[in-house]
């Protein structure tokens, strides 16, 4: 039986779905100065899902005004409004429950033959603006063609990108595609994701770009300012699975905001006019659900976080399990 084009195959809750036992505060504040009124669309609000539950959230803009909310073609939550002349500040803040389990611990399953893929998944096998898999076919088969098709090949692609592409902060460009990154050998997290996605699509594996918040839960704080992070998902027998060529290690507590063909579908803002970005702050950290910090009325305070080291802390459990 064929599915409709807009039907999105997702994991459904099961006995194997890990419990949501960690609480994360995640959000951002972005300021733009517009020389004239300028329409804008923003993608900041995570969806509810079996691996994340938004308990409470706030989204607002100053000067105060209403926003139109809608779902795009990929199911992402989008807001549109118009920046006013002068300074405009957008703020999103939330408390979100996530599992303490390491991602992909349940395994992957075999790849799905192309003729059996759901209709809505087929688009993620095709080249896109930033994931130009058609230009990387020869490179992909030379480096990964001898490997067994499936999750092992995806991990080999991640390993190659992680080892051979240098992460260079602030090097991102709106015109750089995956084939350019393979040639120049440096980029930012979105470039790591685009390159891995394009190489997966070279083998007809459905792969999509993902943007989200990634806290340092059971992970050493790098000391760099928090930011949105770009990674990707690959469709295998049991559904969509997370991979990250930038960090290349399984993480705990990712909070997904949006997915799509590439960064065009995952941009946190798109402005149709003249506006200058003035300030950008992002926070994503684990907090104790009791003790007074689990409220959006409490100021953001990284000194109260339970993450940032290799120790996994689960409030209420005397002996934290190993990450």
DOTIMI-937310 format. One record per residue (C-alpha): residue in one letter; x, y, z. Coordinates in Angstrom, 2 decimals, padded with zeros to 5 digits. Layout:
! DOTIMI-937310
[pt A,[X,Y,Z]]
...
! end
This chain:
! DOTIMI-937310
[pt X,[000.00,000.00,000.00]]
[pt X,[001.33,003.44,-000.92]]
[pt X,[001.32,006.34,001.54]]
[pt X,[000.29,009.88,000.72]]
[pt X,[003.01,012.36,-000.15]]
[pt X,[002.75,014.34,003.09]]
[pt X,[002.56,011.34,005.41]]
[pt X,[005.66,011.30,007.58]]
[pt X,[006.83,007.86,008.77]]
[pt X,[008.03,008.20,012.33]]
[pt X,[008.81,005.98,015.25]]
[pt X,[005.81,005.17,017.41]]
[pt X,[005.98,004.64,021.19]]
[pt X,[006.80,001.09,022.21]]
[pt X,[008.14,-000.84,025.15]]
[pt X,[011.64,-000.16,023.80]]
[pt X,[011.16,003.63,023.75]]
[pt X,[013.38,005.04,026.52]]
[pt X,[011.70,007.01,029.32]]
[pt X,[011.93,010.80,029.28]]
[pt X,[013.78,011.28,032.56]]
[pt X,[016.01,014.34,032.02]]
[pt X,[014.83,017.95,031.91]]
[pt X,[016.56,020.44,029.60]]
[pt X,[016.11,024.17,029.37]]
[pt X,[016.60,025.22,025.77]]
[pt X,[016.11,028.47,023.93]]
[pt X,[017.60,031.47,022.22]]
[pt X,[017.43,035.22,021.91]]
[pt X,[018.14,036.88,018.57]]
[pt X,[018.22,040.60,017.80]]
[pt X,[017.97,042.23,014.37]]
[pt X,[018.08,045.90,013.42]]
[pt X,[015.97,046.65,010.35]]
[pt X,[016.36,049.78,008.24]]
[pt X,[012.82,049.28,006.94]]
[pt X,[009.98,046.87,007.81]]
[pt X,[011.08,043.42,006.62]]
[pt X,[009.10,040.15,006.45]]
[pt X,[010.77,037.27,008.32]]
[pt X,[010.14,033.57,008.89]]
[pt X,[011.67,031.80,011.89]]
[pt X,[012.13,028.11,012.79]]
[pt X,[012.85,027.92,016.52]]
[pt X,[010.11,025.77,018.03]]
[pt X,[010.71,022.00,018.48]]
[pt X,[007.98,019.47,017.73]]
[pt X,[006.59,017.03,020.26]]
[pt X,[007.93,013.50,019.73]]
[pt X,[008.56,010.16,021.39]]
[pt X,[012.12,011.26,022.21]]
[pt X,[011.26,014.78,023.38]]
[pt X,[008.31,016.29,025.22]]
[pt X,[007.94,020.05,025.40]]
[pt X,[006.56,020.69,028.88]]
[pt X,[006.32,024.46,028.65]]
[pt X,[007.54,027.12,026.22]]
[pt X,[007.37,030.80,025.38]]
[pt X,[007.90,032.54,022.06]]
[pt X,[007.70,036.28,021.67]]
[pt X,[009.05,039.28,019.83]]
[pt X,[009.77,042.83,020.95]]
[pt X,[008.24,045.23,019.91]]
[pt X,[005.21,043.04,020.64]]
[pt X,[003.20,041.78,017.70]]
[pt X,[001.33,038.71,016.55]]
[pt X,[002.78,035.87,014.46]]
[pt X,[001.31,033.47,011.94]]
[pt X,[002.14,029.82,012.72]]
[pt X,[002.07,027.06,010.10]]
[pt X,[003.67,023.74,009.14]]
[pt X,[005.97,023.63,006.14]]
[pt X,[006.22,020.77,003.63]]
[pt X,[008.49,018.80,006.00]]
[pt X,[006.26,019.19,009.05]]
[pt X,[008.39,021.85,010.76]]
[pt X,[006.72,024.57,012.85]]
[pt X,[007.26,027.96,011.19]]
[pt X,[006.36,031.46,012.34]]
[pt X,[006.13,034.48,010.08]]
[pt X,[005.75,038.17,010.86]]
[pt X,[007.37,041.47,009.90]]
[pt X,[010.39,043.07,011.53]]
[pt X,[009.71,046.68,012.39]]
[pt X,[012.10,049.50,011.64]]
[pt X,[014.77,049.61,014.35]]
[pt X,[015.70,046.96,016.89]]
[pt X,[013.69,043.71,017.02]]
[pt X,[014.35,040.94,019.57]]
[pt X,[013.01,037.39,019.22]]
[pt X,[013.09,035.09,022.25]]
[pt X,[012.21,031.41,022.55]]
[pt X,[012.52,029.56,025.86]]
[pt X,[011.39,026.07,026.87]]
[pt X,[011.58,023.18,029.30]]
[pt X,[011.82,019.86,027.46]]
[pt X,[012.00,016.27,028.72]]
[pt X,[014.48,013.96,026.98]]
[pt X,[015.71,010.38,027.63]]
[pt X,[018.93,009.60,029.49]]
[pt X,[019.59,006.76,027.04]]
[pt X,[022.36,007.18,024.48]]
[pt X,[020.93,007.63,021.00]]
[pt X,[020.75,004.64,018.61]]
[pt X,[021.32,002.17,021.48]]
[pt X,[018.47,000.06,020.10]]
[pt X,[020.31,-000.63,016.81]]
[pt X,[019.45,000.23,013.25]]
[pt X,[018.08,-002.65,011.20]]
[pt X,[018.80,-003.20,007.50]]
[pt X,[018.41,-000.55,004.78]]
[pt X,[015.08,-000.41,002.95]]
[pt X,[015.13,-001.27,-000.79]]
[pt X,[014.40,001.79,-002.87]]
[pt X,[011.19,000.29,-004.29]]
[pt X,[009.84,-000.23,-000.73]]
[pt X,[010.53,003.25,000.60]]
[pt X,[007.48,005.27,001.69]]
[pt X,[006.50,007.91,-000.86]]
[pt X,[007.34,010.78,001.51]]
[pt X,[010.87,009.45,002.04]]
[pt X,[011.86,009.30,-001.64]]
[pt X,[012.59,013.03,-001.84]]
[pt X,[015.44,012.55,000.66]]
[pt X,[017.32,010.35,-001.83]]
[pt X,[017.63,013.18,-004.38]]
[pt X,[020.26,015.89,-004.81]]
[pt X,[019.46,019.32,-003.36]]
[pt X,[021.07,022.74,-003.45]]
[pt X,[023.61,022.09,-000.67]]
[pt X,[023.66,018.28,-000.83]]
[pt X,[024.77,017.88,-004.45]]
[pt X,[025.12,014.11,-004.40]]
[pt X,[025.12,013.96,-008.21]]
[pt X,[028.52,015.71,-008.19]]
[pt X,[029.96,013.25,-005.65]]
[pt X,[028.99,009.92,-007.20]]
[pt X,[032.49,008.97,-008.35]]
[pt X,[034.04,010.09,-005.06]]
[pt X,[031.43,008.19,-003.02]]
[pt X,[031.84,004.90,-004.86]]
[pt X,[035.63,005.17,-004.83]]
[pt X,[035.73,005.61,-001.04]]
[pt X,[032.67,003.70,000.19]]
[pt X,[031.44,001.55,-002.68]]
[pt X,[033.12,-001.60,-001.34]]
[pt X,[031.29,-001.41,002.01]]
[pt X,[028.09,-003.22,002.89]]
[pt X,[025.03,-001.10,002.32]]
[pt X,[023.35,000.19,005.47]]
[pt X,[024.29,001.68,008.84]]
[pt X,[027.92,000.52,008.54]]
[pt X,[028.36,002.51,005.34]]
[pt X,[026.74,005.56,006.96]]
[pt X,[029.15,005.33,009.90]]
[pt X,[032.11,004.98,007.54]]
[pt X,[030.96,008.16,005.79]]
[pt X,[030.74,009.95,009.16]]
[pt X,[034.20,008.69,010.07]]
[pt X,[035.68,010.02,006.84]]
[pt X,[034.01,013.43,007.14]]
[pt X,[034.98,013.75,010.80]]
[pt X,[038.61,012.86,010.08]]
[pt X,[039.16,014.70,006.81]]
[pt X,[037.11,017.89,007.16]]
[pt X,[038.49,020.51,009.53]]
[pt X,[035.94,022.29,011.72]]
[pt X,[036.65,025.97,011.22]]
[pt X,[034.39,028.32,013.18]]
[pt X,[032.77,031.20,011.24]]
[pt X,[033.89,029.70,007.91]]
[pt X,[030.34,028.98,006.72]]
[pt X,[029.09,030.43,003.46]]
[pt X,[025.54,030.51,002.04]]
[pt X,[026.87,029.40,-001.36]]
[pt X,[028.98,026.39,-000.29]]
[pt X,[027.68,022.90,-001.18]]
[pt X,[028.90,019.45,-000.16]]
[pt X,[031.13,019.05,-003.23]]
[pt X,[032.85,022.33,-002.33]]
[pt X,[033.52,021.06,001.20]]
[pt X,[035.07,017.84,-000.11]]
[pt X,[037.36,019.99,-002.25]]
[pt X,[038.33,022.63,000.36]]
[pt X,[038.35,020.26,003.38]]
[pt X,[036.99,022.68,006.02]]
[pt X,[033.65,024.03,007.15]]
[pt X,[031.14,024.44,009.98]]
[pt X,[028.65,021.92,011.37]]
[pt X,[026.12,022.46,008.57]]
[pt X,[028.87,021.66,006.04]]
[pt X,[029.69,018.42,007.89]]
[pt X,[026.01,017.48,007.73]]
[pt X,[025.61,018.44,004.06]]
[pt X,[028.65,016.41,003.05]]
[pt X,[027.58,013.28,004.90]]
[pt X,[024.02,013.59,003.57]]
[pt X,[025.21,013.97,-000.02]]
[pt X,[027.47,010.91,000.26]]
[pt X,[024.60,008.85,001.71]]
[pt X,[022.27,009.95,-001.07]]
[pt X,[024.89,008.87,-003.59]]
[pt X,[023.95,005.31,-002.56]]
[pt X,[020.18,006.01,-002.63]]
[pt X,[019.99,006.07,001.17]]
[pt X,[017.38,008.60,002.32]]
[pt X,[019.16,011.23,004.42]]
[pt X,[017.86,014.54,005.73]]
[pt X,[019.32,017.63,007.35]]
[pt X,[018.43,018.32,011.00]]
[pt X,[018.83,021.40,013.16]]
[pt X,[018.49,021.34,016.92]]
[pt X,[019.76,022.03,020.40]]
[pt X,[022.51,019.71,021.66]]
[pt X,[023.28,019.95,025.37]]
[pt X,[026.54,018.68,026.85]]
[pt X,[024.83,015.88,028.78]]
[pt X,[027.49,013.34,029.82]]
[pt X,[029.81,015.24,027.49]]
[pt X,[032.69,017.57,028.32]]
[pt X,[031.88,021.23,027.73]]
[pt X,[034.04,022.50,024.90]]
[pt X,[034.14,026.02,026.31]]
[pt X,[032.70,027.59,023.14]]
[pt X,[029.42,029.55,023.17]]
[pt X,[026.30,027.44,022.74]]
[pt X,[024.77,027.41,019.28]]
[pt X,[022.25,025.63,017.14]]
[pt X,[023.75,022.41,015.81]]
[pt X,[023.36,020.72,012.43]]
[pt X,[023.41,016.94,012.07]]
[pt X,[021.44,014.45,009.98]]
[pt X,[019.13,011.44,009.95]]
[pt X,[019.16,008.35,007.75]]
[pt X,[016.11,006.19,007.05]]
[pt X,[016.68,002.52,007.84]]
[pt X,[014.32,-000.39,008.56]]
[pt X,[013.23,000.86,011.97]]
[pt X,[012.76,004.48,010.93]]
[pt X,[014.89,007.62,011.01]]
[pt X,[018.18,007.40,012.94]]
[pt X,[020.51,010.17,014.08]]
[pt X,[024.11,010.57,012.89]]
[pt X,[026.52,013.44,013.52]]
[pt X,[029.65,013.79,011.40]]
[pt X,[030.86,016.82,013.39]]
[pt X,[031.11,015.15,016.82]]
[pt X,[030.85,011.55,015.55]]
[pt X,[029.87,010.06,018.91]]
[pt X,[026.40,009.10,020.16]]
[pt X,[024.92,011.83,022.35]]
[pt X,[022.24,012.11,025.01]]
[pt X,[019.28,014.47,024.90]]
[pt X,[019.34,016.08,021.48]]
[pt X,[016.35,018.38,020.96]]
[pt X,[015.28,018.42,017.35]]
[pt X,[013.87,021.63,015.90]]
[pt X,[013.52,020.99,012.18]]
[pt X,[014.46,018.70,009.31]]
[pt X,[014.51,018.98,005.53]]
[pt X,[016.48,018.47,002.36]]
[pt X,[019.31,020.75,003.53]]
[pt X,[019.97,023.98,005.44]]
[pt X,[017.41,025.88,003.36]]
[pt X,[014.72,023.95,005.26]]
[pt X,[016.48,024.19,008.63]]
[pt X,[017.48,027.87,008.80]]
[pt X,[016.48,029.50,012.09]]
[pt X,[015.51,032.66,010.19]]
[pt X,[014.96,033.87,006.64]]
[pt X,[014.58,037.63,006.10]]
[pt X,[013.07,039.28,003.04]]
[pt X,[014.60,042.73,003.35]]
[pt X,[017.37,044.79,004.90]]
[pt X,[018.12,043.80,008.49]]
[pt X,[021.39,043.44,010.40]]
[pt X,[021.95,040.66,012.92]]
[pt X,[023.10,042.31,016.17]]
[pt X,[023.02,039.65,018.90]]
[pt X,[022.58,035.88,019.10]]
[pt X,[022.43,033.87,022.33]]
[pt X,[021.60,030.16,022.64]]
[pt X,[021.19,028.04,025.77]]
[pt X,[020.63,024.30,026.16]]
[pt X,[021.47,022.68,029.48]]
[pt X,[020.16,020.03,031.85]]
[pt X,[018.44,021.24,035.01]]
[pt X,[017.03,019.63,038.16]]
[pt X,[013.25,019.29,037.81]]
[pt X,[012.86,020.16,041.50]]
[pt X,[014.48,022.81,043.65]]
[pt X,[013.17,025.95,041.97]]
[pt X,[015.08,026.00,038.66]]
[pt X,[012.39,024.29,036.58]]
[pt X,[010.58,027.49,035.66]]
[pt X,[010.86,029.88,032.74]]
[pt X,[010.44,032.71,035.24]]
[pt X,[013.90,031.90,036.60]]
[pt X,[016.69,033.64,034.64]]
[pt X,[018.88,031.49,032.40]]
[pt X,[021.84,030.47,034.57]]
[pt X,[024.48,028.02,033.33]]
[pt X,[025.91,027.75,036.84]]
[pt X,[022.80,025.72,037.74]]
[pt X,[023.24,023.14,035.00]]
[pt X,[023.75,019.42,035.65]]
[pt X,[025.66,018.80,032.42]]
[pt X,[028.98,019.84,030.92]]
[pt X,[031.07,016.95,032.25]]
[pt X,[031.42,013.29,031.32]]
[pt X,[029.27,012.33,034.32]]
[pt X,[025.61,011.62,033.64]]
[pt X,[023.42,012.91,036.47]]
[pt X,[019.85,011.65,036.80]]
[pt X,[018.14,013.49,039.64]]
[pt X,[016.63,011.09,042.15]]
[pt X,[019.15,008.33,041.52]]
[pt X,[021.96,008.01,044.02]]
[pt X,[024.47,006.37,041.66]]
[pt X,[024.44,007.88,038.17]]
[pt X,[024.87,005.22,035.46]]
[pt X,[027.80,005.48,033.09]]
[pt X,[027.12,007.43,029.89]]
! end
